């Protein structure tokens, strides 16, 4: 299958996240995170699994860097584990934890791959959760301190920085749905967490600028939202969901204002006593790029609120119900494969938010069955088709005027897939979770060849 031609300036990469791949959960002074606590709560994660060992990237990073280099990609996106740097989320840094990232960054640079560092990919130190976590303003200040520590240590070698990954998931999937750590179902608490995550981002941007960081951005996971019917009720439901999923983040970051329909979406929860004067200025500090993660579109219809009393609702109880989008192949996550939605989302964001910074597609990929054949080969043709079709959609969005500068496949490795444990595989490289051996799949070789052809056109 021939991959689509894309503009020569486009950079290619692949990505992982600390808790999903590192393992070594109790080594070299690392403290517990909210995901360690969540995984130890019965019934939270499939088969009671955790990231204690994960892919053992902490010890096998050199092997993994060789795999990254073998792809020929320009960039590698990884995250730093906050509790590995500050076990309690505050105070002096733990230098053995920082030394791991020294080794990783140095290995990447030696291999000719530029590091893209994400400061927060959901692993809040558990000690901070016990004093309020993202629900309280102090955590945003602790995040600024942590940012300064990492920037001071790695800023001489890391040019591209991402403050947060998918704060929607941290705030709402973690504090309102309860399917991610810390696993609660809250209204006001989830909305406070959303605001304090944005505030933490703003403080981190200031710290990174002071440290001389080259490029600073944030990664969001905006959804392409489709009404189930053309009815006024379903269209209104989608607009409420748009505020929950997209506008809560994009509006403060890129328009200097909060969404104008918050009262309609959240009723009395929209009072937002946690907001203070000057917060929007902190949140809206200029960025060099916007990270966008995309996997699938979502369809919604109007539905009664789960909780009749508005004051008792969770933050995701907005009078809308997700429904299946029929007629499309689905991945093992149950997600429909609709490449044209990727194009439509990017074009829509470009239209809704004039002046957006350049976009990096920081995650895109699919979970597939990935059963090896008798010879151990994984013929993941569905993943190759998914990537090919989404790169084609990306090319159409670029030709429509969207300024996209980079594309990262999620993920380099099969890994710990949060509440699904190890049963869902996204990797270009298969990981045998018994032996921890790595085996490149057919998609790895396809992506390598695509990147090589792209690089040849660029040069």
Secondary structure, 3 states (H helix, E strand, C coil): CCCCCCCCCCEEEEECCHHHHCCCCCCCCCCCEHHHHHHCCCCCCHHHCCCCCCCCHHHHHHHHHHHHHHHCCCEEEEECCHHHHCCCCCCCCCHHHHHHHHHHHHHHHHCCCEEEEEEECCCCEHHHHCCCHHHCHHHHHHHHHHHHHHHHHHCCCCCEEEEEECHHHHHHHHHHHCCCCCCCCCCHHHHHHHHHHHHHHHHHHHHHHHCCCCEEEEEECCCCEEECCCCHHHHHHHHHHHHHHHHHHHHHHHCCCCCCCHHHHHHHHHHCCCCCCCHHHHHCCCCCEEEEECCCCEEEEECCCCCCCHHHCCCCCCCEEEECCCCCCECCCCCECCHHHHHHHHHHHHHHCCCCCEEEEEECCCCCCCCCCCCCCCCCHHHHHHHHHHHHHHHHHHHCCCCEEEEEEECCECCCCHHHCCCCCCCCEEECCCCCCEEECHHHHHHHHHHHHHHHHHC
